[in-house]
Amino acid sequence: MALFKFRLPDIGEGISEAEIVAWHIKVGDRVEEDQSLADMMTDKATVEMESPVAGTVVELAGEVGDQVPIGSTLVVIETEGAESDDAPAQGDAPTAPVGEEQVEAENPGVEEVASIEAPAPVETPTPTPAAPAPAPVADKAKVLASPAVRARAKDLGIDLSQVRHEGAHVRHADLDAFLRYGAAQGYHAPHASRARDDEQVKVIGMRRRIAENMAASKRAIPHFTYVDEIDVTALEAMRGDLNVNRGDRPKLTLLPFLIVAICRTLLDFPMLNARYDDEAGVVTRSGRVHMGMATQTDAGLMVPVIRDAQDRNVWQLAAEITRLADAARTGKAKSDELSGSTITVTSLGPLGGIATTPVINRPEVAIIGPNKIVERPVFDGDDIRRAKLMNLSISCDHRVVDGWDAANYVQAVRKLLETPVLLFAD
């Protein structure tokens, strides 16, 4: 017998450990070479571990949610070799001690011996005074009713023998009468409970990463949020016209226009497009806009990154948004596509919301969130017109960004979105 120890390889630069997020095998399973063993998650990506040998699994490193250090044993596999001396030959059955069956067969049980050697004496019954006859009990089996009536009575918890009826059968009308007047006799119709059993969900994998990152962000960063209202009537009209004439290009949502506006205005507000290393006490203001895009997936919130967003037009942004969102939701996003953002945009899409207070994607210093577009009447001089309005939220790190900076920045974004032709002007 030979035991092969599969050690967790180095699956990322600077990674010291990885979390078990899924086992694809269990102890006792037969595995083949290149068969999937487990999914391991690092800070950057989820990596599938494959077996380099064939054999039988005899040991696993831990349970889902456990952290495994790089280089330590993940799985122990018994490879092909001589059988263990302790293993019984296949087909052998356990043998009882010699004579055991004969003893049991030749010695009947105690009760049987007692019945043979000392039969119970027959007692002569002693006459007793006649007891009063018990009150007659209705025989439930003799209550006549159709299958539909019986099923309804069962669902309602009604004993058919307690239901008064005129004819030979209990009818639905008789059940109705019982329901109307049965409460006086203490009957209450049962109803389905809306309660359900408590459920314990282990915080592992992506959900654990999200929890750790959000807690670290709120614990370390003094957030403040600024919200302003933007009239996107003209922008929505332009977006509709562009979509009608888009040809084979991707359909435009509001997000590409917003990203263009964010990139254009960051030139004058470099303190927002930055990363803060609070341990070193250094703020790095990025010369490029690597736009993080908060994306909801089945595994939780992920933030794929649009590289060099400042150099892309609305059509290119729309295509990249779709590609990255699909990659994140299908688990195909690469590690370098999930790191290195300098500022993040988060949107609830159709759900919107009146206003949000987004949590900063640490170590960035700002995050921007568009909210739901609503139609409302607004004053335009002395006239009233129908307008499409949207609140825009921005959360900032108050150690790096002042409230004046955030307010002025949103005003600059607002100017571009309310005069959308400027988005296409050089």
N, C-alpha and C positions, 0 to 999 in steps of 0.2 A: 504494500500500500504506500502510495506517495501523496503527500499533501502539498498543494501549491498555494502560496499566500499571495493574493493579488493586492498590491499596495496602491493607495491613492496617488496617482501621478500629479506632477505640478501642472495645474490646469489654468494658470494665469499668472502674469507677472505680479509679484508682490503679494500673492495669495498664500496665507499660512494654513488655512483650514477651509473646509467646505461643508455645507449642510446636506444631509440626506433628505431629499424631498419626495422620493418614490423608490420603492423596491420593485423590481420586475421578477424577482425569484424569491424562494424561501428555502429554509433548510430542508434537505432531502430531495430537492429538485435536481433533475438531470439537465445540465447546460451543455451547449455546443460551442465551439469556437466562434467568436465574433457575436455571440448572443448578448443582448442587452441585459445588464445586471442591475443598474440603478441610475437614477438621475441625481446629480449633485449640483447644488447651487452655490455660486460665489457672489461677491458683491456686484459682479458685472453681468453674469450670464448663467444659464443652466446648461450643464454638460452631461451627455449620456456616456456612461461607463460600459465598455464591452469586454467580454471574457476573452483572454488570449489563449485559453485552453479549454478542452472538453473534460467533463467529469461530473461529480456529484457535489452539491453544495453541503458543507458540513458546519459552517459557522458564518455569521454575519456580524458586522462591526457594531451595529446598534439599531435603534428604531428610527422611524421617520421623524425628522425634527432634530436629531442629534448632530453635533458638529464632529467632523472627523479631521484630524491634522493631516497635512500633506505628508506622504511617506509612510503613514501607518497602515496596518492591514485593514482592508475593506471587506474582503470575502476570502474564505478558505475553501478550496475546492479539492476534493479527493480525485486524483487522476487515475487512469487505468493502471491496474497492478494486481498483485496477489490478493486473494480474499483474506479477510481477517480470520484468525484462528478462532475468535470468539463467536463468529457468525454461525448459526446452525445451518446444516445442509437444507437446501430447498426441498420442500415436500415432507420433511420429517415432522411428525406430530409428537407432542409431549406424551411421555409414557407414565402411566400411573404406577405406584409402588406395587410390587408383586403381591398378589392375593387380596388387594384392596377391594376390587369389584366382587370377588367371591365372598368376602366377609359381608359386604352390604347385601348381596343377594341371599346369603344363607341366614342372615339375622334380620327378621322383619322389624319394623319400627316399634317403639314402645307402645303406641296406641293400638297397633294391630295385635301385639301380644296380649294386651289387656283385654281386648275384645274377644280373644279366643279363650283365654284361661278363666276370665271372670266376667261372664256376660251379665249385663245389667238386669237386676230383678224387675219383674213386671209388677207395678203397683196397681192396686185396685182403687179406681177413682172414688173419692168421697163425695157424695151428693151435697151440693151447695144450694143456698136459696137462689131463686131466679132473680137476676139483676134486671133493672128496667132497661128496655130496648133503647139503644142510642138514637139520637135524632137523625133522620135520613139525610144523607149527603148526596148532593146532585152528582151524577156520574158524568164527568166531563166528556168521556168518550161517546156518550149518547146524545150530546148536543149536536143538532144537525145544522150545518151552515156550508155555504159554498166555499171553495178554495180561496176566492178573492176576499170573502168576509173573514175567513180564518187568518189570512195573511195580514189583513188590516188590523184585526184585533191583536195579533202578535206584536206588530209594530207599535201599537198604542199601549201594550202591556195590559190588555183587558182580558179577564177570565170570562169566557163565553158562558159559563154556568151561572154567572151573576147577572147576565143580561136578560131582562124580561122581554118576551116576544109573544105575539098573538098567534101566529101560525105554527106549523111544525118546524120551520127553519128560522134561524136568526138571520135577519136581513141587514143591509146597510142602514136602513131607516132606524132599526132597533139600536144599532151602534150609535147613530146620531143622537137618539133620545137619551141613551146612557151617558154620552158625553155632556149633554146639556144639563142633566140632573144628577150625574154621578158625583160631582164635586161635593154635594151635600153629604155623601157617604164617605168622603175622604179621598176620592179618586182624583188624581191629577195627571193629565196627559204628559207623558215624558217628552222631552225635547233634546235634540242633539247638543252635546256640549261643544263649545267653541275652544275649550282648553286643549292643549296638547302637551306631550311630555317634554320635560326639560332636555336640552341638548348641550353637550359639552363639545366644543370645537377646539382642537389643539392649534395654537398659533405657530405655523411653520411656513417654510418656503417664502414665497413672495410676500405673503401677508406679514410674516415676521420682519422682513426687510422694510416694508412700508411702515410698520409700527415703530421700528428702531429709528428710521430716518425722520419720521414726523416728530417723534418725541425729542430727538436731538435738535431738530430745527426749532421747535417751540421752546425748548429748554435753553438753547444757546443764543437765539436771535430775538432781540426786542422788536417785534413786528409792529407796524402801523399800516392801516389800510385807508386809501383815499378812493372815493367813488364820485364819478361825474356822469352827467347825462349827455348823450350825443344824438343828434338828429341824423339818422341814416337814410332818410327818404330818397335823396338823390343817389346815394350809393346803391341802394337796393334796386332802383330803376336801372342804373348802369349795369349792375350785375345781371339783371334779367335780360337786358339787351345782348350782353356778351354771351350768355348761355344759349340764347336763341340762335346766335350765329357762330357757335363754337366749332362746328364741323366735327372732326374726330378728336378734338382736344378734350381733356377732362372737364367735368361740370364744376363750376366755381361755387364755392360756399363763401361765407363772409370771411373765413379765416385767412385765406391768402391776401386779401386786401388789408386786413389788420396787420399781418406780418410785414407787408411792404411799408405800411405807415410806421410801425414800430422801428424798423431798420432805418428809415429815413430820418426819424427824429432823434435816434440814439447818437447821431453825430454831434449834436449839441448838448447831450446829457450823458457823457461817458461814464459818470459815476454809477449809472444804472446797469450798464453792460459790463459787469465785473464779477469777480470771485474773491471771497474774503477768507484768507487763511488766518483764523483767529489765534491759532497757536503761535504762528510766526509773527502775527501782528502786521500782515502785509495784504494790501488790496491790489489785485491785478486787474487793471482796466483793459479789456480785450479790444484789439483793433478790428476784429471780425465778429460777426453775429452768428453764433452757433445756437440756433433757436431750439430749446427744449419744447416738446409738444406732449403735454400730459394726455395719456391715452388709457381708457378703461379697457381691461381685458378680463377674461374669466379668472385669471390668476391674481388679479388686482391691478393697481395703478402702475403703469410703466411710463417712462419718459424717453422715447426715441428722439434723436437729435437731427435737425436739418442743418447740415454743414453749409457755411458761407451763405446764409439766407439773404445777406445784403446784396448778393449778385444775381438773384433769381427774380424773374417776373411772376405775375400772378398765375400764369399757366404752368410754369415750371414748379412753382410752389404747390399748386394743386396736385400735380402728379406725384411729387415727393411726399406730400402729406398722406395720400392714399397708399403709396408703397410702404411707407414706414408704419402706418397704422395696421395694415394687413400683416406685416412681418411681426409686429408686436403681438397681435391677437392670435397668430398661429404659432408663436414660439420660435420663429425663424430669424428674429432680429439678432444681429451679431453684437458682440460685446462693445465694439467701438461705435456702434450705432446707438448705444444706450448710455454713453458717458461723454463728458466734455462740454456740456451745454454752458452758455454764458448768461442766458436769461430764458425764462420759460413762459409759455402762454398756456392757459388752461381754460377749457370751455366745456360746458355741460350740454352743448348742442341744442336740440329742440327743447330739452327740459328747462334750460335757461336759468330762471330765478330772477328775482327783482334786483338783488345785489348779493355779492359773495365776498368773503374775506379769505382768499386763498393763502395757503401755507407755503412759504418760500422753499424752493428746492435747493437746500444747502449743498455746496458753499456759495451759491449765487446770492445776490443781494436784492433781487426784485422778481416778481411774478405778476403777470397781467391776465385778467379774466374778463372776457366779454359776457354779458348777461342777455336775458331774453329780449327780443325785439317786440314791442307792443305798439299798437296804433292808438293815438290819442289826439284830441283837438288841441291845437296850440294857437296862440296869438301871433299873427304876423303883421305888425303895425296895428292898424284898426281892423284888420280882417282876421277871420278864424279859418284855419285850414286843417286838413287831416295830415298827421305826420307819423312817421315810423321812428320811434325813440328806443334807445338802448343805453343802459347803464354800463359803464366801463370801470372795473375795479383794478386797483394796483396795490399790492402789499410790498413793503420795502423794509430793509434792515436799517433801523434807525441809528445804528452805529456808523453807517456809511452814507446814508441818504437822508437829507432833511425833508421835512414836509413841504417846504417851498419848492424843492427840486421836483418832488413827485407831482404836485399840483400843476406846475408849469409844464412838466413833461406831458401829462394827460391833455392839457390844453393844446399843445402842439400836435398830438395825435388826433385830437378832436378836429382841428382845422383841416387836416388832410382828409379825414373821413367825411366831413360835411361838405367838402369841395373835392369830390373824388377825382376830377380831371387832373388835379395836382399829383396824384399818385403815378401818373404816366408822363409827367413832365420831368425833363432832365434838370 
